[in-house]
Each structure stands twice: as C-alpha cells, then as structure tokens.
Amino acid sequence: MSESSDSLDLKSSDHIDDSCSDPIDDSFSNSIDRREVWKLAWPVLIGMGSHIFFHLVDLYWIGYLGRSALAGVAAAGSLMMLLWTGTRIAHTGGVAVMSQAFGREDDQALRKGAADALIVAAFTGTVIFFLIYPLFAHVVTFYSLGLKAHSAAMAYLAIALCGIPFLYLLEGVSSYIIGVGETRVLMIMGIITSVINAILDPLLMFGWYGFPKMGIAGAALASVISTALLFFSLFGWQRFHLGLLFSDYFTSFKRVKRVVTIGLPDAIKDISRPCAVIVMIRLLSFFGDDIVAAYGLSARIMGLVIIYLVALNVALTTLTGRLIGQGKVDQVHNLLCYGARSGLAVHSITIVFLMIFAGSVLSVFDKSGLVVAEGIPVIRIFVVMMTFPLMSNVIGAAFKGSGNTTPVMIATVGTHWLVQVPLACLAVFYFKASIGVWLAITCARIIEMIILAIWYHKGHWKLYPVQ
C-alpha cells in the first residue's frame, strides 16, 4: 500500500474524554489528525455535489415540460430511490470489510473484499431489475397522480429502470474506493459523468443537433448512459489500482455472508426511507399535483444540503473502520465529536441561507411559479429538520464502521412507521393540513437521533470487528 493512501496519523492517548461538550478537546488532537477527516470528506462533498447537480440538471430541463412532468418525475424518483437502497447491501458491507482490512494492512483480504462486493452488487442488481420491471406500472398507479403526471412517470421509469444493474455495480466498486480512502478518484469521475449527463439531457429531450426528440424519456436515457460510463471507468481504475486477480472472484458462502450480514440491515434501513416517501406522496396527492411537485422539488434541493452530511458520514465511517482494524476503538469517540462539531458549524450557514433565499432557489426550477409558494415552507422546515439526521449520521458512523448496522436499522424503520406515517396520516385525514406532513417527518427524525444516541453510549458497537 502506498504511503499517500495510508497516511492516517494515529498517536497514543492515555486519556479518552467521553464528552463532546469541550470545544477544545486535547485528547482528540493527540489521537487523530483531524485533517484526515476532511482529506476524505471534501472529495466526497464535491462528488456528491456533482451527483446532485446531475439530478438538478434533469429537473431544470424537465421544468420546461410543465409542473405535471415535475410531479411525475417526483413520483418516479421516489421509486428509483427505493430501488437504489438495495445497493447498500454490497456498499455498506464492502466499506466495513475493506476499511478494517486496510487498517490491518491485509492486502489479500482487501482484494477478496473488493471482489465480494462486486459479486453481491451484480447479483442483487440483476434480481431487483427482473423483479421490478414488470410491476412498476402498478406502483405508479398507487400514487394516484393526474393523467399527465402519471404518463410522465411511466415514460421516465420505462427507461430509467434499465440502469438499475449499472447503479448496483457502481455502488459495489465505490465501496472499495471509499474503504481505502481514495475518494478523490470518485470525485473526478463523478464530475466528468455529471457533465456528460448535463450535455445529453437537452440533446435527447428536445432533439437538438439531430438527436431524437424523446421528451422526458430522454432525461432518463441520459442518466442511464452516464451511470454506465461511471461504473466502467471506476471498475477499470479499481482493477489497475488493486491488481485484482481472476482467482479473487472465486468467493465462498462465508465471505458473501459476511458482506450481506453487515450490509442488509443498512439496506433495510434505507428501503424504509423511500417507502415512507411513497406513502407521503400518496397522502399529499389529496392536496393536488402542485403540493406533490413542491415536495419532490424540495426533496431534490435538500439533496444539496445533505451532501456535506453524507461526505462527513463517509469519512467518519471509513476512519472508524480503520481505527477498529488497528485495534484503536477507544479513539473513535473523539473522532465523532469532532465530526459532530464540524457538521453543525457548516449546517448553521445553510440554515440561514435557505431561510432567506428559499423562494429564489425554488424559482430556478419552477418556470410557472405555481410550485414556489407551496415549496417555501417545506424548504424552511426541512433545512432545520436536517440538523437531526446530521447528528444521527455522525453517530451511525460508529455502527457502520464497526459492522454492527442493526441498531441504525431499528431506529430508522421504527420511527418511520411508528411515528412519521401515523402522524402524517393524522395531519391529512383529521387536520387536513399538508404542513402537518412536514412536521411529522421532523418529529420522527428527532426521535431517531435520540434512540441512536442512547444505543451508541451503551458501547455494544465496539464488540463487532469484522473478521
């Protein structure tokens, strides 16, 4: 392994402070080089930004097709997000296995872990595609959209679903890149493919320069092409960088089970989110397509807010796994304290910005102006609410890095279906107020954070190193 990729500065510490309240934590500075957090996080931040840009470009051009098209893509997007969650099996399991192997400097385990993640990703992606494609029309019907929005969702999904196998393979190969901390590669490739998508969108949607005029289906095809290109680029880099052997792909049930056991709870947790979104959209459909479009558009814009949340979680998860692999589990707490303070500092700036400019941001994507009025309170509530998922993700890095992903699954799934959905139903059917749906989501995220904090302080996650 190269020195550049294994430069985590770990020093011994005689005392570990169990409190995050002190803004100057000397034990932290003596145990972890805080620059390593941002060395891993900033490329993910930019890479995630390019991924969000990828989707916002779609929304920008789709906005020219009208608010019904936006509503249709919002519904289609929730189904795509639901299907994407299955990638967590290979991705989360792969990151835990490979980050700990990297910490132990076990090159053989690293190669086999990379092969196992790709095998699991290929299998799950293929199965998901063949299961869902014959059924997606029934899911769209469930949304009870208007006729034009329904047609837009159907046209988009008919093409977008063909990219599912590539999406799964992409997450499988990226688990190695994140596990060893080579996040700059992911960033560079992500930016390139986002630019390709941005060029293909108007060409395929509006038939510019002799391309076929495909409308909303053109946006879906541009996404599929870009995702496939990104996977093949990263796969080629991985084979060159890691030196994967053909024999590495001869896996065993034990090795595959290890990846699946770690990743499956995280996948179930992530499946719960878009399932809840589907229910939210169905409830909001009682208030009309404008409300649904406002929710979908606001959710996409909030993706810009969570990019540093995701980047921070990736860095903290990778470093947690690395510390555990090196037998330095007691240093994880101070790492997470620093992550929490840093995340909150950045998020406070975002809150102020969107409180002031929510309408201006929404108006970029809504050409009619009809969705902006409905979207402003959604954006303002959501940006404050994201404080709690931020803290949950910092805490969750300890569970994911150790390979004990079950507590996060239980907290997330429990609050979705025992708190969020019942409260949202109450708001719609009893109070008949759409704002109650946003407040129900906020309440669920607060309770989720509290549950994870209690579970984290019990310390059971320290007993789950990956073997």
N, C-alpha and C positions, 0 to 999 in steps of 0.2 A: 504493500500500500504506500502511496506517496505521502511525503510529509505534509504537503499542502492540504490534502483531504483529511489528515488525521491530526489536526493542529489544536484540538481541544486542550486548553490549559487547565489542568486539574492539579490542585495543590492540597496537601493535607490540612485538615482543620480539626483542632482539638475540641471545639465547641460549636454545636449547631443550634442556632436560635430558632425556636418553634413559633415565633411571632413575626407577622409581616407588618406590624404597625410602625416600626422604626424606619424612617425614610433612608437612613444611612446604616446599612447592615454590614458591619465589618467582616463577619463570618462568611458572608456571601462573597465579598471581594477576595477573600483568601481561598475560596474553594472553587469558584467558577470564573472564567474570563467572560465577562458579560458581553464582550464584543462578539463572541461566538454565537450568541443568540441572534444578533442582528446580521451576522455573516450568513446565517442560514435563512433568516426571515426575509431580508429585503429582496432577494431574487424571487421568493415565493410571492411576496407582495406585488412585485411588478408583473410576475407571471399570472397571478390571479387577476390583476388589473387588466391584462390583455385578454383573459378569458371573459371577464365581464364586458369589456369593450366588444368582444366577439358577439355577445348576445345583444348589447345595446345597439350595435350597428344594425342587427336584424330588426330590432324594434323601430329604429329610426326610419328605415325604408318601408317596413310594414305599415308604419303610421300613415303613409301616403295612400294606403288602400282603405283607410277608414277605421273607425272605432270598433266595428264588428270584427274586422280582421285582428285587431289588437286583443279583443276578448277571446277570439278563437285560439290565438297563439298563447294566451294566458292559460287557457284550459289545457292545450296540448303540452305546454311547458310543465304543468304540474304532473302530467303522466310521464313525461320524459325524466323528470326529477325522481319520480317513484322508481322507474326502471334503473336509473343511474345508481341508486342506493345499493344495488346488488354488487357493484364494483368494490364496495367496502370489504367484502369477504377476502378478496385477494390483496387489496391495497393495505388495509389495516394489519392483517396478519403478516404480510410481507414486510412492512415497515418495522414491526416489533421484532420479527426474527432477524432481519438484516442489520438493524441498528445495534442490537445486542451482539451479533456476530462481529460487527465492525469494531465494537468496543473491546471484544476479546481478541481482535486481530486474527480471526479464524477465516482464512480465505476460502477454504473448502466449503464451510457452512454458508458463506456469503454467496458462492456460486450456486449451490444447491437451493438456497432460499430464493434466489432470483428466478431460477428455473421453475421452482414450485409455484411461485406467484403467477408466472405466465401460464402455467398449465391450468391452475384453478381459474384464472381470468378467462381463458379461452373456453373452458367447459361451461362455466356459468353464463357467459355472454351468449354462447350459441343456444343453450337451453332456454334462456329468457326470450330471445328473439323468436324462436319457433313456438313458444307458448303464447306470447302476447300478440303476435301479428294477426292471427285470425280473430282476435277478440277485441281489438282496440275500438272498433265502431260502437260496441256496447258501452264502453267506458265513456266515450264522447256523448252518447245519448243520455247517460246518467247525469251529466252536467245540466241538462235542460236549458241549453242556450237558445238564443234566437236562431232563425233559419240561416242567416248569413254567417253568423259566428260559428254555427255548427258546421257549415260547409268549409269554412276556413280551417277549423281544427282538423277535419277529416283530410283535407288536401295536404296540410302540413305534416301530419303524422304518417301518411302513406309513404312519404319519402324519408322522413327523419328516423323512423324506426329501423330502417335498413342500416343505419350507422351504429346500432347497438353493439354488435360484436367488436367493432373497432374501438368503441368507447371503453368496453371492458378490458380489452388488451392494452389500451393506453394506460389505464389505471394500474394494471399489473406491472408494466415496465416502469412506471413512475415510482412505484413502491421501492424499487432498488435505488433509484436516483435520490429519493428523499432519505432512505435508510442510511446511505453513506454520506449524505450531506452535500451532494453535487447539485444543489438547487439552481445554480446559475445556468446549467445546461437546459433545465426545464424552462427557465425564463426565456432564454434566447429562442428556443424552438417554438415556444408558445407565442411570442411576439410575431415571429415570421408567419405562422399559420393564421394568426388573427388578421394580419394584413392581407393575406390571400383571401380569407373569408370576406373581408370588407370590400375587396375588388370584385369578387364573384357575385356578391349579393345583388347589386343593381344590374349587372350584366344578365344574370339568369332570371331576375324578377321582371325586368322591363324590356328584355330583348335588345339591349344596346349592342352596337357593333356586330350585328349579325347573329348573336346568340338567341336561342329560343326564348320566347316570352312565356314564362311559366307562372308568373304571379307568386302567390305565397309558397307554392311548391318549390320555386327557385331558391328561396331563402333556406328551406330545409335541405335541398341538394347541396348548396354551398357549404352548409355546416357538415354534412356527411363527408364531402371531399376533403375539407380542411382537417377534420378529425382523423381520417385515414392517413393523410400525409404526415400529421404529427406523430402518430403511432409508428409508422415505418421509419421516420427519422430517428426517434428515440430508441427504437429497437436496434437499429444499426449502430448507434453510438454505444449502447449497452454491450453488445457483442464485442465491439472493438475494445472498450474500456475494461471489461471484466474478463474477457477471454473465455467466454462460456464454451464448454465442450459438449459435443453431442451426447456423451455419456451422462452429463448432468441432468438431462431431461428424462432419464430413466428413474422415475421417482418411486416412492413407496407409499403405502397406505398411511404409515406413521407420519411421514413428512407432510403429506397432504392434509391429514387430520390436524396436525399442529397449526398450519396456516388457517384452516377453516374454523377451528375451535376458537382462535383469537379473533378472527375477522367476522364470524357470523353474528355475535351479539352486536357489533358495531353496525353491521348491515341492517339488522332488525331495528335498531335504534333509528337509523337513517330512513328506513322504509316508513317508519311511523310518521315522520315529518310530512312527506308528500301525501300520505294517506289522509292525514289531518287537513292538509291544504285542499285536497279534493272535496272533503266534507265542507270546508269553509266556503269554497267556491259554490258548492251546491246550495248552501244556506244563503249566500249573498245573491244568488241568482233570483231570489224572491224580490230583490230591490231593483233589478234590471241590469242590462249589459254594461251601462256606464259604471256601476259600482264594481262589477266583476273586472272590467278593464282597469279601473283605478287600483284595485287590489293587485292584479297581475303586474301592472306597470310599476307600482310602488315596490313590490317584492323584488323586481329586477333591479331597480335603482338601489334598493337596500343591499343588493349584492356588492355594490361599490363600498358600502360601509363595512361589510364583513371581510373584505379582503385582508385587512391587517389582522383581524381576529383569526382567520384561517392561517395566515402566514405565521403568526405567533404560536398557534397551536402546533403547526408542523415543526417549527424549530424546537419548541419545548418537548414535544413527543420524541423527536429524534435524539435530543440531548439526554432526556430521561432514560431512553433505551440504552444509550451509550454509557451513561453513568452506572446503570444497573449491570451491564455487561462487564464493566470494570470493577464491580463489587463495591461501588461507592453510593449506595442507595440513600444514605443519610444526607447527601448533599443535594438531593432532588428538591427538598422543601424550599431552600433558599433560591434555587433556580426559578421555581414557580412564583415565589414572592416578587422577584424582580420582574418576571413576565407580567404579573398582575398590575404592578405599578406602571409599567411602560404602556400596557394596553389601555389602561384607564386614562392616562395622560393624552394619548392620541385620540381616543374616542370623545373626550370632552370637547376637542376642537371641532369634530364632526357634528356633534350635537348643536353647537352654536351656529355652524354654517347652515345646516338644514332647517333649523328653526326659522332662520331669516329668509333663506332662498328656496324653500320647498316648491313654491309656485313656479319660479323661474326654471328650476330643474325639470319639473314635470312638463312644462310647456314646450320643451325641446322635442318631446316625443309625441305629444298630443296636438296634432295640427288643427283639430276642430275647437279645442279649448273646453270641450264639454266634460272631459275627464279630470281636468286640473282641479276644479272646485271640490270634487269628491276625494281627490288624492292627497290634498294638502294636509288634512288632519291625520290621514293614515301615515304619511311620511313622518310627521312630527311625533306621533305616538310610537311608531316603530323605532325611530332613532334613539329615543330614550330607553325603550324596552331592550334594545340590543346590548345595553350595559350588563344585563344579567346573563345572556348567553356568552358574552365575553368572559365573564368570570367562570362560568360552567366549563368553557373550553380550556381555560388555564388549568382548572382542577382536573379535567378529563385527560390532560396530557400525562398525568401520573399513571392513570389506569391504562391508557393506550400504550404508553412506553413500556410498562411492565408486562403487558399481555393480558391483564385482567380487565376485560372490557364489559363484563356483565353488569357492574353497578351503573355505568352510564346508560346502558340499555334500559334497565329497570326504571331509573329516574325519568328518562325521556318518555318512554312509552306510557308509563303510569300517569305523568302529568298531562300528556296529550289527551288520553281517553278518559281519565277520571276528573280532569279539571277543565281543560280547554274546550273540548267538544260539548260537554254538558252546559258550561256557562254560555258558550256561543249559541247553542240551541235556545237557552232561556232568553237571551237577548233578542233573537229573531222572532220566536213564536209568542213570547209573552210581552216583551217591551217593544217589539217591532222597531228596533233601532240598530242600524248597521254598525254604529260606533261601539256597541257592546261586543261585537266580534273582535275588534282590535284590543279591547280591554281584557277579554277572555284570554287572548294569546299572551298578553303581558303578564297576567296573573299566573298562568301556567309556567312561564319562564322563571319567575321569581321563586316559585316553589321548587322547580327543578334544581336551581342553583343551591338552595338551602339543603336539599336532600344530598346532593353531591358533596357539599362541604362537610356535612356530618359523616358521611361514609369515608371521605378522604382522611379525616382526622382519626378514624379508627385504626388506620395503618395497615389494613389487611392486604392492600395492593403491593406492599413491599415483599410479600411472600410468593410472588408469581414470576420469577425469572424464567425466560424461555430456554429450554434445554434442547 
